């Protein structure tokens, strides 16, 4: 509690720092500029309904995907669904047909947070993952008795800051009514700082969302025939040397109609670098944005996705997927390629994702440390028997991950 009081008393200084930072940081500027306008629209809608407000919070796109299955399960006749987000990058991805109102989350200053909850007065407040802001948690209890954390996860801390932050978390987490985590490992970590009776192991609701998209997606234009392709998804500059060293050694020996490249940041510099590397291997390529039905796809050995928002659906065109950023800040989403039955591999920095750790432990994903190890995985494209055996094991695992969202809604409501 002492650490929270210190944090509370520092709020005026943090307020000044945020206002200064907003002059240079575009995302903070956008959030600060639009917060009041969007909140006023939401509050007007709330004041015109007799429904109880269910407030959700998602920091960014990944968290938004985790809570969307819950939106669809709540009875809209009885409840008003409101969403807050932290990142402006999520603004254009808000499913306005699944919720009643939305706005940016207020900055974590006591006066702003108190004013927000006084206006919204949520009946239940549901947060996903680890976007935990102390004043939001503590002050929400003045207006809302039902506070839940789903897909709970503790972020990684340095050894120096760990004791201080965990002490603060121990106090903050005590305000939650219930906490739903995705694995036994995370449950064990949380039990070190909070009452074990508040912790439930249910699983990751993203499985439900990705399965929903799998069944209901609108197909992107058919740029690849068949699905026996290799996809390199969410790759960054640290993945490039590993990938192309591997391709240099094995490309002539693998039966792969298309290589599909999806940069994490699809800017011209990154795309041009991939194009140069492909030219060095005499592999012709085309950018996704340049393709249409008049182009003969057989002329190209590689497609570079230079459009944001279609990576998830692209996995249905591949058999093997290399997931990027595992040689830098940490591997990206591994559930999406799993849903599409891909053989999955990634770099050594994967322990930031519980689902990646679980897939590795069950031998359903392959961590690699160098281009030689990557080559051995890519060669599996030629082994139909191993591909079929892998998919049988993967499908059994995915079947066991079903309907976590239904279970959570059943508990909360």
Secondary structure, 3 states (H helix, E strand, C coil): CHHHHHHHHCHHHHHHHHHHHCCCCHHHHHHHHHHHHHHHHHHHHHHCCCCEEEEEEECCHHHHHHHHHHHHHCCCCCEEEEEEECCHHHHHHCCCCCCCEEEECCCCCHHHHHHHHHHHCCCEEEEECCCCCHHHHHHHHHHCCEEEEEEECCCCCCHHHHHHHHHHHHHHHCCCCEEEECCHHHHHHHCCCCCHHHEEECCCCHHHHHHHHHHHCCCCCCCCCCCCCEEEEEECHHHHHHHHHHHHHHHHHCCCCCEEEEECCCCHHHHHHHHHHHHHCCCCEEEHHHCCCCCCHHHCCEEEECCCCCHHHHHHHCCEEEECCCCCCCCCCCHHHHHCCCEEEECCCCCCCHHHHHHHHCCCEEECCCHHHHHHHHHHHHCHHHHHHHHHHHHHHHHHCCCHHHHHHHHHC
